[in-house]
Amino acid sequence: AQGRIYGKIKEENFVSPKEEVKLEAHIRVPSFAAGRVIGKGGKTVNELQNLSSAEVVVPRDQTPDENDQVVVKITGHFYACQVAQRKIQEILTQVKQHQQQKALQSGPPQSRR
């Protein structure tokens, strides 16, 4: 859908040929995983920005929604936004896999006698 919107904006000449079309995408991230997107001292989010050339913002004072999720805002040209979104999805997949491994290692609750 983002690709179609981007194409339509360029096709309809909403911006001059020399202007770069900037998009803003919002990704909902489980609040417990927001720290992994940010990284220690902002390292991961800075790497994301350097790799993709998109601006990635995880608001610090954001209150999680009813599903315990926060919004990560990505701004940049189409391909930069796509790269940043893919990388964030990879981080979320890693977090999910880590949680599943922890659950398997802890096993079912032991009954006490």
Secondary structure, DSSP 8 states (H G I E B T S, - for coil): -HHHHHHHHHHTTSS-TTS---EEEEEEEEGGGHHHHH-GGGHHHHHHHHHH--EEE--TT----TTSEEEEEEEESHHHHHHHHHHHHHHHHHHHHHHHHHHHHH-S-----
